[in-house]
């Protein structure tokens, strides 16, 4: 099994767990993301953000989840399934996928949020995300009615409503797209100010090529606490 940030494979009590992509340790993108958000999910430390008024506020929600791209959305573990079981299943999934090149990324507006998106389609990313959603779904506890009601407040297409009912999340499979969220939803004026700032902050890191070599299990240990990286599992298919 791959190296684990949580320090072992024993049972771990978690509030929620998610499967995310996060840049490799030592990747310049990892440092840029941590300093932009003000938190390093790998090392579980706070980071000094750029000295721009308002940056802490616009990044507050993204900071809670850590710098990532979602593969399997956050979920509570179903009764009868523990952390060790999920860890083993996710590691087995990782053995079926080979490392692959990540397309170049750029800062884009995504429904009013700023995020890093890939500049070209990447079938390997889609296949990996689809596999995480489908193969690990047996570990997902059904969402509460409150969770479903909150999701339904968004404007969802009929297909997204079906996905929400079946998979607990509306943006999976054909509705999924790779993105690394950088801000809350911005006004037009905020967008005009913050997109150039984000482009400048990430420019050096985004000029570097990178590969997807592992997937990460992020955990939230209690309601309202920040998500941190509990395990990195190497792709070795």
Residue frames relative to the residue before (quaternion, step in Angstrom):
aa qw qx qy qz dx dy dz
X 1.0000 0.0000 0.0000 0.0000 0.00 0.00 0.00
X 0.5800 -0.6204 0.4149 0.3265 3.55 -1.15 0.68
X 0.6635 -0.4964 0.3728 0.4176 3.55 -1.31 0.26
X 0.2420 -0.7895 0.5569 0.0893 3.54 -1.05 0.84
X 0.3970 -0.7236 0.5137 0.2344 3.55 -0.89 0.94
X 0.6429 0.5419 -0.3390 0.4220 3.59 1.14 -0.50
X 0.5387 -0.6825 0.3678 0.3298 3.55 1.29 -0.04
X 0.8246 -0.0128 -0.0189 0.5653 3.59 1.16 0.30
X 0.4767 -0.6741 0.4905 0.2789 3.52 -1.33 0.11
X 0.4106 0.7242 -0.4680 0.2965 3.57 1.20 0.23
X 0.6842 -0.4798 0.3368 0.4339 3.56 -1.28 0.19
X 0.1078 -0.7803 0.6159 0.0115 3.53 -1.08 0.85
X 0.3297 -0.7419 0.5490 0.1987 3.59 -0.72 1.04
X 0.0266 0.8152 -0.5744 0.0698 3.58 -0.60 1.15
X 0.4583 -0.6424 0.5385 0.2954 3.52 -1.25 0.53
X 0.7744 -0.1047 0.0976 0.6163 3.56 0.88 -1.02
X 0.1233 -0.7712 0.6203 0.0722 3.54 -1.24 0.52
X 0.0674 -0.7882 0.6115 0.0150 3.57 -1.13 0.70
X 0.3160 -0.6956 0.6022 0.2316 3.54 -1.29 0.41
X 0.0050 0.8162 -0.5722 0.0801 3.54 -0.56 1.21
X 0.3642 -0.6004 0.6377 0.3166 3.47 -1.46 0.13
X 0.0585 0.7513 -0.6569 0.0244 3.56 -1.08 0.81
X 0.5713 -0.6046 0.4102 0.3740 3.61 -0.95 0.74
X 0.6173 -0.5765 0.3964 0.3598 3.52 -1.17 0.66
X 0.5851 -0.5427 0.4624 0.3864 3.54 -1.22 0.52
X 0.7747 0.2937 -0.2353 0.5082 3.57 -0.79 0.99
X 0.5243 0.6028 -0.4243 0.4264 3.61 1.22 -0.22
X 0.5278 -0.6413 0.4543 0.3221 3.58 -0.94 0.85
X 0.6068 0.5590 -0.3603 0.4353 3.59 1.12 -0.57
X 0.6033 0.5533 -0.3558 0.4508 3.58 1.08 -0.65
X 0.6692 0.4829 -0.2927 0.4830 3.58 0.94 -0.89
X 0.6586 0.5102 -0.3201 0.4510 3.59 0.90 -0.86
X 0.6646 0.5031 -0.3046 0.4608 3.58 0.97 -0.83
X 0.6581 0.5142 -0.3111 0.4535 3.57 0.96 -0.86
X 0.6994 0.4534 -0.2834 0.4743 3.59 0.90 -0.84
X 0.6005 0.5414 -0.3655 0.4612 3.59 1.11 -0.56
X 0.7495 0.3992 -0.2125 0.4835 3.58 0.86 -0.98
X 0.4371 -0.7081 0.4547 0.3175 3.58 1.16 -0.54
X 0.7567 0.2724 -0.1968 0.5608 3.59 1.21 0.38
X 0.2550 -0.7429 0.6054 0.1292 3.53 -1.07 0.86
X 0.2889 -0.7965 0.5091 0.1518 3.58 -0.34 1.26
X 0.6071 0.5602 -0.3568 0.4362 3.60 1.15 -0.49
X 0.7979 0.2908 -0.1330 0.5109 3.56 0.79 -1.04
X 0.3854 -0.7635 0.4478 0.2608 3.57 1.35 0.07
X 0.5190 0.6117 -0.4175 0.4268 3.55 0.98 0.95
X 0.4631 -0.6297 0.5381 0.3154 3.52 -1.29 0.42
X 0.2040 -0.7761 0.5890 0.0960 3.57 -1.16 0.66
X 0.5022 -0.6273 0.4973 0.3272 3.54 -1.17 0.55
X 0.3053 -0.7638 0.5458 0.1597 3.54 -0.77 1.07
X 0.6581 -0.4676 0.3770 0.4541 3.61 -1.23 0.21
X 0.5024 -0.6923 0.4324 0.2852 3.62 -1.01 0.75
X 0.3428 0.7323 -0.5063 0.3000 3.56 0.71 1.13
X 0.4703 -0.6731 0.4805 0.3079 3.62 -0.74 0.94
X 0.8107 0.2886 -0.2213 0.4588 3.54 -0.92 0.95
X 0.5061 0.6768 -0.4357 0.3097 3.60 1.16 -0.28
X 0.6322 0.5356 -0.3492 0.4377 3.61 0.99 -0.71
X 0.6696 0.5110 -0.3036 0.4454 3.58 1.00 -0.79
X 0.7179 0.4505 -0.2813 0.4501 3.62 0.80 -0.90
X 0.7127 0.4288 -0.2516 0.4949 3.60 1.22 -0.38
X 0.3862 0.7794 -0.4506 0.2009 3.61 1.27 -0.13
X 0.7035 0.4514 -0.2898 0.4662 3.61 0.79 -0.93
X 0.6529 0.5037 -0.3181 0.4678 3.59 0.93 -0.84
X 0.6049 0.5676 -0.3508 0.4345 3.59 1.06 -0.72
X 0.6119 0.5683 -0.3490 0.4252 3.60 1.01 -0.76
X 0.7508 0.4042 -0.2132 0.4770 3.58 0.93 -0.90
X 0.4567 -0.6865 0.4525 0.3397 3.59 1.20 -0.38
X 0.5933 -0.5815 0.4261 0.3583 3.56 -1.26 0.45
X 0.2749 0.7715 -0.5005 0.2806 3.57 -0.35 1.24
X 0.2119 -0.6724 0.6664 0.2427 3.47 -1.50 -0.10
X 0.4459 -0.7274 0.4598 0.2463 3.57 -0.78 1.03
X 0.1329 -0.7459 0.6471 0.0852 3.54 -1.11 0.84
X 0.7540 0.0236 -0.0037 0.6564 3.58 0.91 -0.98
X 0.4159 -0.7496 0.4459 0.2575 3.63 -0.43 1.15
X 0.6751 -0.4946 0.3502 0.4206 3.59 -1.20 0.45
X 0.0273 0.7944 -0.6029 0.0686 3.54 -0.98 0.93
X 0.4091 -0.6296 0.5905 0.2958 3.50 -1.33 0.38
X 0.4796 -0.6747 0.4740 0.3001 3.57 -1.02 0.73
X 0.4881 -0.6687 0.4877 0.2771 3.54 -1.00 0.91
X 0.6341 -0.5160 0.4130 0.4013 3.54 -1.24 0.49
X 0.7865 0.3089 -0.2434 0.4763 3.54 -0.98 0.88
X 0.6993 0.3877 -0.2611 0.5408 3.57 1.30 -0.06
X 0.1353 -0.8038 0.5771 0.0514 3.56 -0.79 1.02
X 0.7451 -0.4064 0.3039 0.4328 3.49 -1.40 0.10
X 0.6645 0.5195 -0.3186 0.4325 3.58 0.85 -0.92
X 0.6295 0.5280 -0.3312 0.4640 3.60 1.05 -0.76
X 0.6690 0.4908 -0.3002 0.4705 3.58 0.89 -0.91
X 0.6255 0.5454 -0.3342 0.4466 3.57 0.96 -0.84
X 0.6729 0.4944 -0.2941 0.4651 3.57 0.90 -0.93
X 0.6762 0.4942 -0.2983 0.4578 3.59 0.91 -0.87
X 0.6600 0.4996 -0.3116 0.4667 3.58 0.99 -0.79
X 0.6272 0.5189 -0.3337 0.4755 3.56 1.06 -0.71
X 0.6338 0.5142 -0.3334 0.4719 3.60 1.00 -0.75
X 0.6209 0.5304 -0.3358 0.4694 3.59 1.03 -0.76
X 0.6545 0.5305 -0.3157 0.4365 3.58 0.94 -0.88
X 0.6223 0.5517 -0.3523 0.4292 3.60 1.08 -0.58
X 0.6646 0.5138 -0.3042 0.4492 3.61 1.21 -0.37
X 0.7144 0.4017 -0.2449 0.5180 3.61 1.25 -0.12
X 0.3210 -0.7376 0.5645 0.1849 3.55 -0.92 0.94
X 0.5873 -0.5457 0.4457 0.3983 3.61 -1.15 0.46
X 0.0359 -0.8004 0.5984 -0.0042 3.56 -1.14 0.63
X 0.5809 -0.5865 0.4394 0.3543 3.54 -1.27 0.44
X 0.3236 -0.7132 0.5897 0.1974 3.55 -1.05 0.84
X 0.4582 -0.6711 0.4900 0.3156 3.63 -0.78 0.87
X 0.6426 -0.5040 0.4020 0.4141 3.55 -1.25 0.39
X 0.2843 -0.7670 0.5596 0.1329 3.55 -1.05 0.84
X 0.0298 -0.7774 0.6266 0.0474 3.53 -1.29 0.40
X 0.5471 -0.5921 0.4756 0.3519 3.56 -1.27 0.44
X 0.0405 0.7987 -0.5958 0.0744 3.57 -0.77 1.08
X 0.4508 -0.6178 0.5569 0.3241 3.52 -1.35 0.23
X 0.0431 -0.7837 0.6194 -0.0154 3.57 -0.80 1.05
X 0.8094 -0.2023 0.0846 0.5448 3.58 -0.22 1.28
X 0.7519 -0.3961 0.1997 0.4877 3.57 1.02 0.82
X 0.6138 0.4933 -0.3492 0.5079 3.58 1.28 -0.16
X 0.3617 -0.6631 0.5858 0.2938 3.56 -1.21 0.36
X 0.0912 0.7838 -0.6057 0.1020 3.54 -0.98 0.90
X 0.4421 -0.6217 0.5607 0.3220 3.52 -1.34 0.25
X 0.0310 -0.7875 0.6151 -0.0221 3.55 -0.84 1.07
X 0.5207 -0.6171 0.4805 0.3423 3.56 -1.20 0.48
X 0.4778 -0.6971 0.4696 0.2553 3.56 -1.11 0.74
X 0.7759 0.1745 -0.1052 0.5971 3.60 1.24 -0.27
X 0.5935 -0.5692 0.4135 0.3908 3.60 -1.11 0.54
X 0.1136 -0.7828 0.6102 0.0445 3.54 -1.17 0.68
X 0.2895 -0.7969 0.5029 0.1683 3.62 -0.07 1.22
X 0.6217 0.5501 -0.3559 0.4292 3.59 1.03 -0.68
X 0.6154 0.5331 -0.3414 0.4697 3.59 1.07 -0.69
X 0.6659 0.5074 -0.3052 0.4539 3.57 0.88 -0.96
X 0.6616 0.5079 -0.3097 0.4565 3.57 0.91 -0.91
X 0.6462 0.5180 -0.3170 0.4622 3.58 0.98 -0.84
X 0.6670 0.4935 -0.3064 0.4665 3.59 0.88 -0.91
X 0.6524 0.5187 -0.3198 0.4506 3.59 0.92 -0.91
X 0.6631 0.5107 -0.3054 0.4541 3.57 0.95 -0.87
X 0.6351 0.5272 -0.3321 0.4565 3.59 0.99 -0.80
X 0.6620 0.5065 -0.3094 0.4577 3.58 0.92 -0.89
X 0.7481 0.4317 -0.2368 0.4449 3.57 0.71 -1.09
X 0.7465 0.4523 -0.2466 0.4213 3.58 0.74 -1.06
X 0.7376 0.3935 -0.2295 0.4985 3.60 1.13 -0.53
X 0.4306 0.7484 -0.4406 0.2457 3.57 1.23 0.00
X 0.5687 0.6057 -0.3839 0.4029 3.57 1.15 -0.44
X 0.6432 0.5181 -0.3183 0.4654 3.59 1.24 -0.35
X 0.6020 0.6068 -0.3399 0.3922 3.58 1.26 -0.34
X 0.3452 -0.7030 0.5841 0.2132 3.56 -0.87 0.99
X 0.5647 -0.5914 0.4310 0.3816 3.62 -1.00 0.65
X 0.4994 -0.6490 0.4674 0.3331 3.61 -0.98 0.72
X 0.5225 -0.6167 0.4818 0.3386 3.54 -1.17 0.55
X 0.6426 -0.5051 0.3936 0.4208 3.56 -1.24 0.28
X 0.6150 0.5439 -0.3470 0.4534 3.58 1.10 -0.66
X 0.6384 0.5195 -0.3217 0.4681 3.57 1.01 -0.81
X 0.6698 0.4957 -0.2989 0.4651 3.57 0.90 -0.92
X 0.6471 0.5212 -0.3203 0.4550 3.57 0.97 -0.85
X 0.6427 0.5178 -0.3254 0.4614 3.57 1.00 -0.79
X 0.6570 0.5036 -0.3092 0.4682 3.58 0.94 -0.83
X 0.6888 0.5010 -0.2875 0.4382 3.57 0.98 -0.83
X 0.5072 0.6288 -0.4335 0.3993 3.58 1.25 -0.07
X 0.6028 0.5306 -0.3562 0.4777 3.58 1.21 -0.44
X 0.5112 -0.6068 0.5015 0.3450 3.56 -1.23 0.43
X 0.0082 -0.8236 0.5636 -0.0628 3.57 -0.36 1.28
X 0.4572 -0.6498 0.5336 0.2899 3.54 -1.14 0.70
X 0.6698 -0.4736 0.3527 0.4501 3.63 -1.18 0.23
X 0.6517 0.5081 -0.3262 0.4590 3.60 0.97 -0.79
X 0.6519 0.5091 -0.3178 0.4635 3.59 0.96 -0.82
X 0.6210 0.5292 -0.3422 0.4660 3.59 1.06 -0.66
X 0.6435 0.5102 -0.3192 0.4730 3.57 1.01 -0.77
X 0.6535 0.5077 -0.3121 0.4667 3.57 0.97 -0.83
X 0.6191 0.5420 -0.3357 0.4586 3.58 1.02 -0.77
X 0.6742 0.4940 -0.2936 0.4638 3.57 0.92 -0.91
X 0.7366 0.4366 -0.2383 0.4582 3.59 0.87 -0.95
X 0.8321 0.2416 -0.0741 0.4937 3.57 0.84 -1.03
X 0.5269 -0.6727 0.3909 0.3420 3.59 1.27 0.05
X 0.7569 0.2240 -0.1279 0.6005 3.57 1.30 0.08
X 0.4002 -0.7722 0.4395 0.2243 3.62 -0.77 0.92
X 0.7287 0.4360 -0.2285 0.4762 3.59 1.19 -0.43
X 0.4089 0.6685 -0.5072 0.3586 3.55 0.56 1.24
X 0.7999 0.2656 -0.2286 0.4871 3.55 -1.36 0.32
X 0.8496 -0.0620 0.0258 0.5232 3.64 -0.71 -0.91
X 0.6602 0.4832 -0.3144 0.4814 3.63 1.21 -0.26
X 0.5490 0.6283 -0.3908 0.3888 3.60 1.28 -0.15
X 0.0945 0.7565 -0.6471 -0.0019 3.54 -1.22 0.49
X 0.5453 -0.6273 0.4567 0.3172 3.54 -1.12 0.78
X 0.2574 0.7423 -0.6005 0.1492 3.57 -0.94 0.88
X 0.2151 -0.7418 0.6250 0.1137 3.52 -1.18 0.76
X 0.3009 -0.8157 0.4707 0.1504 3.55 -0.11 1.36
X 0.1946 -0.8081 0.5523 0.0630 3.55 -0.95 0.99
X 0.8160 0.1165 -0.0207 0.5658 3.61 1.08 -0.66
X 0.5554 -0.4937 0.5134 0.4291 3.48 -1.40 -0.09
X 0.6727 -0.4373 0.3703 0.4682 3.57 -1.30 -0.09
X 0.2230 -0.8133 0.5330 0.0687 3.56 -0.78 1.08
X 0.4810 -0.6037 0.5393 0.3367 3.52 -1.27 0.44
X 0.6849 -0.4707 0.3440 0.4370 3.57 -1.26 0.24
X 0.6584 0.5019 -0.3140 0.4648 3.59 0.97 -0.82
X 0.6501 0.5033 -0.3157 0.4737 3.59 0.95 -0.85
X 0.6316 0.5437 -0.3330 0.4412 3.54 0.97 -0.85
X 0.6573 0.5175 -0.3100 0.4517 3.58 0.92 -0.88
X 0.6858 0.4714 -0.2784 0.4795 3.58 1.12 -0.64
X 0.7738 0.4214 -0.2022 0.4275 3.55 0.82 -1.03
X 0.5858 0.5755 -0.4063 0.4007 3.63 1.00 -0.50
X 0.6658 0.4700 -0.3358 0.4723 3.67 0.82 -0.76
X 0.6253 0.5339 -0.3453 0.4525 3.60 1.04 -0.72
X 0.6705 0.4866 -0.3007 0.4725 3.58 0.93 -0.86
X 0.6335 0.5339 -0.3351 0.4488 3.58 0.97 -0.80
X 0.6637 0.4930 -0.3035 0.4737 3.58 0.97 -0.84
X 0.6579 0.5307 -0.3150 0.4316 3.58 0.94 -0.93
X 0.7797 0.3595 -0.1751 0.4819 3.61 0.90 -0.92
X 0.4197 0.7658 -0.4442 0.2000 3.60 1.22 -0.30
X 0.6854 0.4841 -0.3088 0.4478 3.61 0.78 -0.93
X 0.6717 0.4976 -0.3009 0.4590 3.59 0.90 -0.89
X 0.6948 0.4917 -0.2885 0.4385 3.59 0.94 -0.83
X 0.5819 0.5689 -0.3863 0.4342 3.59 1.19 -0.23
X 0.6297 0.5353 -0.3340 0.4532 3.58 1.21 -0.36
X 0.4106 -0.6732 0.5499 0.2753 3.58 -1.11 0.67
X 0.0216 -0.8035 0.5948 0.0059 3.60 -1.18 0.49
X 0.2998 -0.7307 0.5885 0.1731 3.50 -1.32 0.44
X 0.3983 -0.6421 0.5897 0.2851 3.52 -1.29 0.47
X 0.0130 -0.8415 0.5371 -0.0575 3.56 -0.35 1.26
X 0.7989 0.0878 -0.0666 0.5913 3.60 1.23 -0.20
X 0.2796 -0.6965 0.6205 0.2274 3.51 -1.39 0.08
X 0.3089 -0.7786 0.5297 0.1335 3.55 -1.13 0.67
X 0.2632 -0.6903 0.6473 0.1876 3.50 -1.21 0.69
X 0.1288 -0.7648 0.6301 0.0382 3.54 -0.71 1.17
X 0.1016 -0.8037 0.5842 0.0496 3.57 -0.99 0.80
X 0.1997 -0.7088 0.6639 0.1305 3.49 -1.32 0.61
X 0.2943 -0.8260 0.4588 0.1436 3.55 -0.40 1.21
X 0.7884 0.0322 -0.0139 0.6142 3.60 1.21 -0.43
X 0.6538 -0.5218 0.3566 0.4160 3.61 -1.13 0.51
X 0.8191 0.2438 -0.1937 0.4819 3.54 -0.92 0.95
X 0.5785 0.5824 -0.3885 0.4186 3.60 1.22 -0.25
X 0.5881 -0.5919 0.4258 0.3500 3.55 -1.23 0.49
X 0.4650 -0.6375 0.5390 0.2949 3.55 -1.23 0.61
X 0.0365 -0.7866 0.6164 0.0053 3.57 -1.02 0.84
X 0.5574 -0.6058 0.4495 0.3469 3.57 -1.24 0.43
X 0.1679 -0.8020 0.5699 0.0617 3.55 -0.65 1.16
X 0.8095 -0.0136 0.0271 0.5863 3.60 1.11 -0.55
X 0.1636 -0.7236 0.6603 0.1169 3.52 -1.23 0.69
X 0.1006 -0.8131 0.5733 0.0033 3.56 -0.71 1.11
X 0.3880 -0.7711 0.4618 0.2042 3.55 -0.48 1.24
X 0.3920 -0.6549 0.5930 0.2566 3.54 -1.13 0.76
X 0.1246 0.8145 -0.5527 0.1248 3.58 -0.70 1.03
X 0.2708 0.7788 -0.5158 0.2325 3.56 0.98 0.88
